[in-house]
Amino acid sequence: MMLERVIPALGWLKGYNRGQFSQDATAAFIVTMLLIPQSLGYAMLAGVPPEVGLYSSILPLVLYALFGTSTSLSVGPVAVASLMTATSLAVIAEQGTASYLTGAITLAMLSGIMLVAMGVMKLGMVTNLLSHSVISGFISASGIIIALSQLKHILGVSAHGDNVVELLVTMFESIGQFKPVTFAIGASVVVFLLLARRYAKRVFLMLKASPSAAGSLAKTAPILGVAASLAVVYFYDLQSHGVAITGHIPAGLPTLGLTLPSIELIKSLALPALMISIIGYVESISVGKTLGAKRREKVKPNQELIGLGAANIASGVSGGFPVTGGFSRSVVNFDAGAVTQLASVMTALGIMIASLLLTPMLYFLPKATLAATIIVAVSTLVDFSILKKTWRFSRSDFYAVLATIVITLLMGVEVGVASGVILSIALHLYRTSKPHVAEVGLIEGSEHFRNIKRYDVITSPTLLCLRPDESLFFANATFLEDYVIEAISQRDAIKHVVIQCSAVNEIDYSALEMLEALNLQLKDLGIKLSFSEVKGPVMDHLECSGFLQHLNGKVYLSQYQAFQDITGQ
């Protein structure tokens, strides 16, 4: 059992059967068809040679299959991580150099080590510190930057930059380089992929495919776009007309090895690697949990950190760049019927075969086609409906999301992800620093206490009953103290203050000091401070601190008991 916790694959391998093999093999074939153009395209986005994208889609899939807990998650190069890789490496090396590739490998290794360390320390709860709405805003903005960065390949112009302004300015300055033939190829593939997304499933259904098979096969449309555009360039010799092609892609498998980077390089890439790790993990765990819920399958956050970490270390060892679980690829894997991670292992075998046999055929593949594949793929990432939803539900969330989007678009993904993390934490602190505090009264004929502003309740002029709906800690301790002082300053008749602790799960030392000070203040004013419905762990801390020995009131089992004792009703 202990070994299965470390290597979850041992659990599902025990009962593996032919039926599962058939389902996994079918899913693997379909995902391989999708992953080949994606791997090449995301390698181009990350700024590394195209074969590196294939290398990043072999060993990482196998390692995640061993250590991951999701049966459907498909690991490999993804859009946001690839963009963050390119952005991180742009300041330390030039694309196409050995130093740049070393940097990409180092990023994968650092990211893997960080993720494994977080998993060992059981820090899977790190996702709780990140606001889902803020991360959605960051991913949407990143999708726009990715699409703009690839537009240059479709237009046939040169452009560079880490944000929307730089990309648009440099693209406009080089618009004189516009190549109509390149644009025709790229635009045609974009239109084809968009039409395929909408109508391909219907076509396969007309060909008598089952609904599930039709949906899965429709997702492999990019491979048809690759084949068609490659054939057009080859037969019409379009590279002589200025169409940029992938060129020679070395055939063969990655060479396994461990390159020891310099201390300076590690220092330069440590923070970017941490950002890539966090964003990659959040994206991966979100996909894993979503697909797992459909099968009543539990995805374990801490083990997922180890699984993704192992995948990234494997990517670094095999000469690849950072990887994580991809949304579109995982959905295709799920819809195609994958029931275990053996589907990913077979996908890795398919990519190995492609690396050995198919790379010479990709010589004439237009870069515009890969760019079109990426643009259509990331179009699903852009979802500004989150702005409308947060505006209606929570204005603080809306402003945080809007700020993240604007910062990412104007200042780039590195600053954007950092601002997203900071805003998520700031948003949490802001909300908890001003907790909802309700003055409560007794509902007649019951033992229940409710907010006096919402219900017709029984109160006493000498008694102030407050219910803070949050744990008490350093960020909100002063708020509660000020609330109590303000309330008693407006009502001279108050002789008792009872704090109902039904929603208080924890009291930290700062809050304890506040309660001690409040107890002394109220004692000087001739007012007794009491507590009710204190939870066991909180009571243990209060007793150990010695606070209860100096409390000038009492601790009641229930709010009703406190009300009866103080008012005599």
PyMOL commands that set and color helices and strands:
alter all, ss='L'
color gray80, all
select helices_A, chain A and resi 2-6+9-14+18-46+50-55+59-67+79-90+98-120+124-129+132-155+164-173+175-177+180-206+211-218+221-235+238-241+263-294+301-317+327-335+342-362+367-378+385-393+395-411+413-433+477-489+509-524+536-545+547-550+559-567
alter helices_A, ss='H'
color red, helices_A
select strands_A, chain A and resi 75-76+324-325+437-442+449-451+463-468+496-500+528-532+555-556
alter strands_A, ss='S'
color yellow, strands_A
deselect
rebuild
show_as cartoon
